[in-house]
Amino acid sequence: MDVALITVERPGSVAARAVVAGHAWLGAERGRLFLFLPVAMGGGVLVYFDLTREPSPWISACLVGVAAIVLALVWRWAVPRGVAALALAAALGFGRAQTQTLTMPPLLTVPHHGVTITGRVIGVDLLPTGRRISIASPRLNGGPIEARAVRVKLRRGDDVAVEAGDTVHLRALLYGASRPAYPGGWNFGRDQYFAGLGAVGFAISPLDVTARAKPGWLSALRQVREAIAARILADLPLDTGSIAATLLTGFEDAIPPAERQDFITAGLAHILAVAGLHIGIVMATLYALTRFIAGFSEYLLLRVPAKIVASIVSFAGGVVYAALTGFHVPIVRSLAMAALVLAGIIAGRRALSLRGLALAALALMLIEPQAVPGPSFQMSFSAVLALIAGYEAVGRRFSIGGESHGAKLVRHIAALAFTSFLAGGASMPFAAYHFQQIEPYYVLANLIAVPLTALVVLPLGMASLVLMPFHLEPITLIPMGWGIAVILRVARFVGNLPHALIEISPSPGYAVALVAIGLALLGLLRSRARYAGMIPIAAGLVAMTLGRAPDVLVSPTANLVGARDGGMVRIVEAGRVDKFTLSQWRPVWAGDPVRTGPADEVCDNGRCGFDRGRVLYLADRAAADGGCGAARVVVSSRPLRGACRKPGRIVIDRFSVWRNGAIGVWFDRAGVTVRTDRMVQGHRPWVPAWPARWHRVRR
């Protein structure tokens, strides 16, 4: 007995205490490994898309096989088993992303001249300036059927009736996917590749409908959506009517640019993107209304639980709403998540849980791995994770307090502010990474706009849909427009506040990855170890501010050249002004004054010197006859044909960007660093082929 007492009282070694602490931590986090599987799988997907060369398919198979074997070998031990399971999830994500890529048709070879297009219309988009059609299985100039669709904007005033399923014939100018505006910029080519889109363009002839579609449910659904949008725009002015049409039909292209920018500046862009918020409001409204109505039927309540009836009606209404808004990917994803919530309600389980979120994330990544690098996936799942984890931690405090009407109102407002803070705060780093902007007043705007949308705008819109067959929709549609007008006023008020929209320079990818890891630790762990997630979050936020803008930037066509010149940035325009590239460039030099002007106005005799002579802009080869001085970087929008070349000098001309895409140059103590779009994108299936060799031009 004495020996036993002495043994207990003796302090254990550091290693022993560490083992005990480790076992205690594992016990506290039991069952949490599953929640990290989608994190690991998403990491594998992102690693695949970040490669600059397409790996061999056998590499993916080997990674999965090795991870599975290791998992089987270490199954008896908890910690190695967890590590191996995470490795297997990452390997599956990597392999699934590659499998999805291999199943897509190759890129379309786009002619550089007018082309005759024949094909079947699969979509008609209403734009503020006209219409745009998507054509599947097109024939170009009578050639073979192409596997990729093309999207063509019709000529202004071309009012020929066209519907999904019609066969059409027209001439158009087509363009392949544009290269990123700067090295590391958003890759629109990858989006079009996985969307099955081969080219976009505009019509140069009237549209000719050669065959009308046979009646079908997709065509009928499209007609219903277009009819609803037309009725809305007939009853409401364009500024509010276009937003109402977006909320009820998903046709968001009709929103004027000014109103769209107001929503973006105020942090309300998510209201225009029909997805989880909207289908959640619709289904929650139907659920509450059905339970209220079912309470009046004793016969029904004695036979079927009210929550089952309400869940069925709510899900059916969600399917109808998803159909009316076009069954696009975000709404289908949100509908699937809502179905899990309803299933939890029927089963008597928690409606929203981290396990349900993990299941939804795993399912989506297996179905559409290409969605993982996009802002929609990252922002939506980070927001939902923050909401579930945040309310698990402190949500009970919003139910504590007095029972007076004033106390209830205060708690309700506090809960709304807390919800906006969690969702917006968790998604803001991802929005800043993808869109290079921050909306600091998003809580204020959402505090008014979201309740107004949930309690007034969308319920009135649902009532309008019910009243439309009886031509009574103005009764609810006009008040719906009033509610939208209030939201617009809020957006404009918030947007006019000082520093309402803060632009930031592009951030490195590892910065947002650190934030994601920190959010996962903070939201998925249950012990105090979760607070360790604050470290990578802080490190990621700091790293996002360390991005340094290039000292020289040349667009993919060399029509735009930007150079730092003292305390400002000067952008020289050569030829046709590329407004889209200019808009993409604006956040690159966030915080710096920028002056833009045509080359013939900015430069004397076709020559411009910037940054104390370190950068020289030449309008053409003839402008180099006066010599290139001590310039370390020489840029031209035209071929220079060997002019100004000497050891240690960087010469960028039209051929340089033709071969390498957009080019950025940084001056540092070690010399000059050059980064090209070709270096960033590499050779991947969604990247248009780079020129194989230099095309020399004879003098």
WORA-V491294 format. One record per run of one state. SS is the DSSP state (H for helix, E for strand, L for the rest). FROM is the first residue (numbers start at 1). LEN is the number of residues. If there is no record, write none. Layout:
((SS FROM LEN) (SS FROM LEN))
//
This chain:
((L 1 1) (H 2 8) (L 10 4) (H 14 15) (L 29 4) (H 33 18) (L 51 2) (E 53 1) (L 54 3) (H 57 17) (L 74 4) (H 78 26) (L 104 11) (E 115 13) (L 128 2) (E 130 11) (L 141 4) (E 145 1) (L 146 3) (E 149 5) (L 154 13) (E 167 9) (L 176 12) (H 188 7) (L 195 2) (E 197 7) (L 204 4) (E 208 4) (L 212 5) (H 217 19) (L 236 2) (H 238 12) (L 250 2) (H 252 3) (L 255 2) (H 257 9) (L 266 3) (H 269 4) (L 273 3) (H 276 19) (L 295 3) (H 298 4) (L 302 4) (H 306 19) (L 325 4) (H 329 18) (L 347 7) (H 354 14) (L 368 1) (H 369 3) (L 372 3) (H 375 25) (L 400 5) (H 405 31) (L 436 1) (E 437 2) (L 439 3) (H 442 27) (L 469 5) (H 474 22) (L 496 6) (E 502 2) (L 504 5) (H 509 16) (L 525 3) (H 528 17) (L 545 7) (E 552 3) (L 555 5) (E 560 6) (L 566 2) (E 568 6) (L 574 5) (H 579 11) (L 590 3) (E 593 6) (H 599 4) (L 603 1) (E 604 1) (L 605 2) (E 607 4) (L 611 4) (E 615 4) (L 619 3) (H 622 5) (L 627 6) (E 633 4) (L 637 13) (E 650 3) (L 653 1) (H 654 7) (L 661 2) (E 663 6) (L 669 2) (E 671 6) (H 677 5) (L 682 1) (E 683 1) (L 684 16))
//
